[in-house]
Amino acid sequence: MNDLAAVPDTLSVEEDTRDYDRIARAIDFLRRHAREQPDLASVARHAHLSGPHFQRLFTRWAGISPKRFLQFLAVEHAKARLAASPSILDLAGEIGLSGPGRVHDLFVAMEAMSPGELRAGGAGLEIRYGIHPSPFGPALIAVSGRGICGLHFQVGADRPLELLRRDWPRSALQPDAAGTAGIAARIFDPLAERSGKPLALLVRGSNFQVQVWRALLDLPFGAVTSYRRLARRIGQPRAARAVGNAIGANPIGWLIPCHRVIRETGELSRYRWGATRKAAMLGWEAARSVRDE
């Protein structure tokens, strides 16, 4: 039986979050031992679960089996996805792939702060935030009166609230999980309404950074591109390294989909919120894209 067809289409985000820590350990193990093609029992032991329990948990979270998921993360598969969409950004702009036209896409509109506001470091801006479950672990979502201004995941010693404070050093930060819960649902709940009023984003960044982040918004769900192609897209073909730096400074994970940029070799490359989380996002999107098709 096709392992995509037998999986329920949705799952509570809270349950996804509880699963994610074990899933992340398994994905990290799979990535490090991909050449050895570890069997299900080996991966399950690494996740501290029985084989059948791990198979059910992983398939419920990813929508596909661990073996199929590993295929989506293979360098050969990533290179094939790049080769199949040499001008994915141009195509997205021409036919409107981004936004409410696709099942999983979020309709997003981005506003950049003015140079004066940028120098002020967010002074006078009140930002409410809450930590909410997501398929990729707890996510801090920060919202101002002008839109979502931060989405961070826990990684290493960098705690989400500290990352938010670095991005908005002179703003007034107020905890308000109840107030941000509805936005979290719109972002991560697959049953949430995708059409209608777009999700507004507010960012602080240089003109170049904002240009890169706007280009990322054109990448449809399940697509990938490379740093060099993104540089060409913004009219800076020699600026692939600078594009990488701008991607690394992205303040709004998932919604500004910097996880969809990989190396032309097919390797995933680094990610602000951890390489394992990037692999989880790409595999999770790939599984749902295949199911849509």
N, C-alpha and C positions, 0 to 999 in steps of 0.2 A: 504493500500500500504506500502511496505517496505520503511522505512524512509531513507535507504541508497541509494536506487535505483533512487530516484527522485531528487538527489542533483547534481548540476554541479560538474565536477571533479576538476576544478581549479577556482581560484579567484585571482584577483590581490593582491599582498602582501601589497600594500599600503592600499587597502580596508580592508584587514585582520587587519592591524595595527590600523586603525581607529576604528574598531569594538572591538578590544581586551580590551580596558579599561572597556567597558560595560560588555563584556563577563566575564572578571575577577571578577567584582563585583558580577555577577550572580553565578559564580562557587564558590566563597567564601561563598555566602549565601547558596547555595545548600549543600556544605560540612558541614557547621555549623548546618544546619537544616535537614540533611539527614534522621534522624530517624522520623521526623515529616512528611516526604514526602510532601513538599509544592507543591501546585498546580501552574500551569503556571502563573496565574494572580498574585500570591504572588511574584514569582521570577521576573516577568516583572516589577512590581511596584518597587522592590528593584533596578532594573536597570534603573528606570525612563523612561520606555517605555510602550506602549500599548501592550496587549497580542499578537495580530497578528504580530505587528512589531518585537517584541522580538523573537517570534517563527521563523520568517523568517531570522532575523539576526543570531541567534544562529545556526540554521540549515545550513545556508550558510557558517559560519565559521567552525563549527565542522564536518559537513557532516552528522550529525544525530540530532535528536530532543534532547531538554534538558533532558527529561525523560530517554531516552536511554543512554545519556551521563552519567547521575548520576549512572546508573547501572554499567558502566565501572569503576567508582570510588569507588564502594562499597567494603568494606573489604572482603566480601565473594567472590566477583569476583576476587580481587587481589590474594587471597589465592588460588583460583582455577587456576589462571594463573601460580603461582609459582609451584603448585602441578603438573601441566601438563608439566612442563619443568624442571625437577630436575637437569639436567646437560646441560642446554641450552648453556653454554659457551663451553663445550666440543663438543657439537653437531655442534655449529657454526664453530668451528675450523676444524672439520672433513669434513663437506660437503660444507663449503664456503658460509654460509648464509649471512655473512657480506660482504659489498662491492657492486659491480654493479649487482650482481645476483638477487637482489630484486628491485621492482619498486621504493621504496622510500629510499633505502639505499644510503648513500654517500660513495664513495671510498676514504678512508683517510689513509695517511701514516704519522707517527709521528717520529720526531727526538728530542732527548733530548740533552741539552747543556752539555758540558764536565764539570768535577768538577772545572777546572780553570775558565771557562766561568761563571759557577754558582757563584763562589766567586766574580767575577767581577761585578755581578749585571746587566749585559747587557751593560756594558761600551763599547762604540764604535759601538753599534748597532743602526741603524736608523729604526724607526718604524713609518709607516704611518697608519692613522686610519680614520674611518668615521662612522657616525651613520646612520643606514639604517632601513627601516621598515621590520618587520617580523610578522608571525602569533601570536607571543607572546609578542608583544610590540617592541619599538625601540631597536635595538641591536647595540652595538659598536663593530666593527670588526677591529682588528689591524693586520697589516701584515709587516713582515720584508722581507729582501731578501731571507731568508731561509724558509719562510712559514708563515701561520697564527699563531700568537702568543697570541691572546686574543680574546675572544668573551664574552661580558658582557651585562647584562640587568640591567635596573634601578630597584633598590629595596631599599625602605626606604630612609635613609639619604645617603647611599653609591651610589655615582654617578659613572657611568661606567668609566669615564676618571680617577677618583681617584683610582678605582680598578686596572686599567691598570698601573698607576704610581707605585702602591704598588708592582705589579708583576715585573716591569722593572724599578727599581728606578734610574738607571744610564744610561738609553738609551735616545736617542734623539727622542722625540715624535713630529710628524708633522701631522697636519690635512690634509686629502686628500680624501674627500668623493668621488670625481670623480674616483680616482684611485682604491678605494675599492668596488665600485658599482658592478663591474662584479663578484667579489667573493661573494658578498652578494646575487646576483642572483643565482649563482651556489648552494649556501647553502639553500636558502629558496624558490626559485621558483620551483614549482612542474614540470614545463615544461622544466627546464634546463637540459642540457645533463648530464647523470649520469655516463657514461662510459668514457674510455680514461684515460688521465693523472689524477692521484689521487690528492686530496687536501692535500698539505703538511702542517703539523703542527710543530711548534717549541715550546718546553716547557722548563721551568726552574723548577726543582724539585729534591728532594732526590731520590736515587735509588728506595726506597720503593714506593714513590709517583708515579714515572714513571711506575713502575711495575703494580700498580693498574690502572693507566690510560690506559695502553696498554690492560689490561684485559677488561676494559670497551669497548674498540673499537671492541671487539668480540661480543658484545651484538647486535643482529639484531634489526631492526626497529620493534616496537610493543612488544618486549620481556621485561620481568622483571626478576630480580634476587634479592637475599638477600645479606646482608653484610657478613653473615657467609659463604654462598656459594662462594662469590667472594674471601673471605679469603682462602678458601680451594683451589680455582682455582690457586692462586698464590703460593701455597705450604706453607701458613701460617695459618693453621686452627684455631689457638688461637688468631689471630690478627684482629678479626672483628671490635673492637673499633678503632684500628689504621687504618684499611681500611676506616672506616667512616670518620676519620680525613682527610685522603688523598682525599677522594671524596669531602669533604667540601672545600678543597683547589684547586679544579679543576679550571684552568684558562681559559678554552675554553668550555663554555657552549654549549649544544646541539650537537656539533661535537664530543666531548668526553662525551658520554651520561650518565652522572652520575644521571640524572633524572630517569633512568630505574632501580635504586636500591631502594628497599623498605624493610620494616621490614618483618620478617617471619609471623608476626601476620596479615599481609595484610595492615597495616597502612602505609601511604606514607612516613612518617618521614620528617625531615627538608631538606631544599634545599638552596644552597647559594643565589639563586636569588628569593627566596620566595616560600612558600608551595603552594600558589594558582597557581603560574606559573608552578610548577611541576605537579600539578593536571591537569592543562590545557594541558601540553605536553603529559602526559600519556593518557588522554582521547582522544586527537586529534590523537595520533598514533594508539590507539586501534580502533578508528572508521575507519581509513584508512586500517588497517590490516584486519579487518572484510570485508571491501568492496573488497579488493584484493582477499580474499579467496572465 
